[in-house]
């Protein structure tokens, strides 16, 4: 499974190489913004934009409301993981996968 994390572009680090500084939940790192820039929307126009970051690349733009909603869901998943609730979901999924592979039903 792939996971994209919302981050906000806070500065352009290197416009020639499409590198920008993004902040993701308080952590800043350089990402490549080549997928979201073009002649009509150059790197300088991206500052302040929310993007979906995956493996160091801005994959797409998203609006602030969608970014906040996604971050809230990710925080909730983190809380579930800390409480061990995700282990229960993994156990249920494994049981379902076993039944699917054997053609049985639970």
GUFI-820248 format. One line per field, with one value per residue (C-alpha): residue number from 1; residue in one letter; chain; y, x, z. Coordinates in pm, 1 decimal, decimal comma. Example, Ala and Ser with C-alpha at 12.3 -4.5 7.8 and 13.67 -1.06 7.14 Angstrom:
resi [1_2]
resn [A_S]
chain [A_A]
py [-450,0_-106,0]
px [1230,0_1367,0]
pz [780,0_714,0]
end
This chain:
resi [1_2_3_4_5_6_7_8_9_10_11_12_13_14_15_16_17_18_19_20_21_22_23_24_25_26_27_28_29_30_31_32_33_34_35_36_37_38_39_40_41_42_43_44_45_46_47_48_49_50_51_52_53_54_55_56_57_58_59_60_61_62_63_64_65_66_67_68_69_70_71_72_73_74_75_76_77_78_79_80_81_82_83_84_85_86_87_88_89_90_91_92_93_94_95_96_97_98_99_100_101_102_103_104_105_106]
resn [X_X_X_X_X_X_X_X_X_X_X_X_X_X_X_X_X_X_X_X_X_X_X_X_X_X_X_X_X_X_X_X_X_X_X_X_X_X_X_X_X_X_X_X_X_X_X_X_X_X_X_X_X_X_X_X_X_X_X_X_X_X_X_X_X_X_X_X_X_X_X_X_X_X_X_X_X_X_X_X_X_X_X_X_X_X_X_X_X_X_X_X_X_X_X_X_X_X_X_X_X_X_X_X_X_X]
chain [A_A_A_A_A_A_A_A_A_A_A_A_A_A_A_A_A_A_A_A_A_A_A_A_A_A_A_A_A_A_A_A_A_A_A_A_A_A_A_A_A_A_A_A_A_A_A_A_A_A_A_A_A_A_A_A_A_A_A_A_A_A_A_A_A_A_A_A_A_A_A_A_A_A_A_A_A_A_A_A_A_A_A_A_A_A_A_A_A_A_A_A_A_A_A_A_A_A_A_A_A_A_A_A_A_A]
py [0,0_349,0_645,9_1011,5_1267,1_1624,0_1893,1_2263,6_2415,2_2686,7_2783,8_2709,8_2575,6_2532,1_2639,9_2502,7_2151,4_2185,9_2141,8_2291,9_2291,8_2137,5_2116,1_1797,0_1801,4_2029,6_1846,2_2023,5_1848,0_1898,4_1746,2_1743,4_1942,6_1857,8_1677,4_1984,4_2268,5_2382,6_2703,8_2838,4_2748,9_2787,1_2684,9_3032,5_3014,6_2698,5_2857,2_2812,2_2531,4_2203,5_1895,7_1521,6_1400,8_1047,0_924,2_1276,3_1396,8_1626,3_1401,9_1642,0_1958,0_1953,0_2224,5_2311,9_2155,4_1822,1_1839,8_1905,9_1623,6_1378,0_1480,6_1432,5_1082,1_997,2_1119,2_903,3_600,5_673,7_680,2_353,5_198,7_311,0_161,0_-171,1_-136,1_-172,8_-514,5_-631,1_-502,2_-681,7_-1006,0_-968,9_-892,5_-1194,9_-1420,2_-1279,8_-1325,7_-1688,6_-1755,8_-1586,2_-1788,8_-2118,8_-2032,2_-2069,2_-1819,1_-1714,0]
px [0,0_123,6_56,6_70,7_98,3_-34,3_230,1_247,3_513,2_683,3_972,8_1135,1_1484,5_1599,5_1361,4_1582,0_1569,8_1210,8_1305,7_1087,4_1082,6_763,6_630,4_453,2_311,3_588,6_869,9_1042,0_1211,4_1302,5_1076,8_1063,9_772,0_827,4_491,4_291,7_465,9_445,1_476,3_146,4_228,9_604,2_774,1_748,4_369,0_358,6_459,2_171,1_11,0_-87,2_42,2_23,7_381,0_490,0_852,8_990,5_767,5_465,5_220,3_-74,2_-221,5_-503,5_-700,3_-641,7_-969,3_-882,9_-528,2_-660,3_-913,5_-647,5_-405,4_-681,0_-749,8_-379,0_-355,2_-656,8_-491,0_-177,4_-382,6_-550,6_-210,7_-81,0_-388,6_-339,1_-666,3_-496,1_-360,9_-720,0_-802,6_-496,0_-607,3_-955,2_-812,4_-579,5_-870,9_-1074,9_-781,3_-744,1_-1110,7_-1091,4_-785,8_-950,2_-1288,5_-1449,3_-1670,8_-1631,1]
pz [0,0_-85,5_133,7_39,6_318,0_287,7_322,4_259,5_35,9_239,4_10,6_-321,6_-262,3_-624,0_-901,2_-1179,8_-1033,9_-902,7_-537,2_-266,9_110,4_241,2_594,2_694,1_1047,3_1170,1_990,0_702,1_413,2_50,3_-211,7_-589,4_-733,7_-1103,5_-1127,5_-1024,9_-1212,0_-1572,2_-1773,9_-1640,0_-1279,2_-1218,6_-894,5_-740,4_-768,8_-554,6_-223,2_19,9_-180,4_-15,7_-194,9_-152,4_-84,6_-166,8_-159,4_-186,4_-469,5_-473,9_-657,6_-675,1_-528,0_-278,1_-108,4_255,2_374,9_212,7_356,7_708,9_680,6_561,4_837,6_1097,6_964,4_973,2_1334,2_1420,2_1259,2_1461,5_1781,2_1684,5_1621,7_1961,2_2126,9_1944,2_1755,8_1417,6_1521,4_1561,7_1212,9_1070,7_1238,2_1089,0_743,6_762,3_851,5_562,2_320,2_433,8_366,7_26,5_-73,9_17,9_-132,6_206,8_378,5_738,8]
end
